[in-house]
Amino acid sequence: MVEIDSLLHSGYHHPAQRPWQVERTLTKSALMYPIFVTHEKDSMTPIPSMPNQCRIGVNRLEEFVGPLVAKGLQSVMLFGVPDDFVKDAFGTAADDPNGPVIQATRLLKSKFPELLVACDVCLCEYTSHGHCGHLNPDNTIDNTASVRRLAEVAVNYAKAGADCVAPSDMMDGRMRAIKQGLFDAGISHRVSLMAYSAKFASALYGPFRDAACSGAQFGDRSAYQLPPPSRGLARRAIERDVREGADMIMIKPAGFYMDIIRDAKDLAPNHPIAAYQVSGEYATIHHAAAAGVYELKPAVLESMTGFMRAGCNIVITYFTPELLDWLS
């Protein structure tokens, strides 16, 4: 005989009851679309390893973003793809006023003033060695110099009109330095800080590095990105970034790290939590659907449901254009 306290079906037997059991529901406002902006101003170049994604020049951004805004797009994250000849050991071109990120930020805020424009803050796309900060003579990370430079870049993106800056470099202490820089510039009240708090040294970034031309020229990033098994380090990084002034906490990648998403929600219950469904996750879902393993739409929607159930408020995903249609 079934015990009375074992009965659950009565709470969701009717379709109208099922949404009542949902803690968070995916909406268009939860989506943030990552866009690769290239120095080639008239370019719309497909990225072979990322189906349906392109490197987009500033002169093509309005025609690309406009239809998405009309469908309900509310936020984007910009990644710069500079010309190789501007790269140097220090990432000097990262905040070039004529570079792709600042030019794109100004254009988008001019054409779509209600669109939230977030800028990824890192040096890997702009350094000749492909690492995310400045290096010591022995090729280890110079954390102090890196943080100083990253704070300069973040403040300059904010001055160009960015609504949010998102440092992805994983240097120690960069959140406090950027927050202080924004405050000193008198713009901390209008620029939010999204922390890539738990960014793991994952195998899933390959297509992104192709898209952004940002692969390390030697070694890897495992000395500053988190080791994949390290739940404790992730928790400490989340707590640190909250203390240092982060407005939002991000976990990257997303699908393999939903336990960390839940940890983040528990550790920072008053902060929005973002999941970045990275390029390798995106490509995997696409290729599996193309091979007939499953249908694309239900698989993507199920992945979104998992992120929201784990505790997310924001999902950064290359599936945003499709989701804007599916959620209409």
Disulfide bonds with the S-S distance in Angstrom:
none
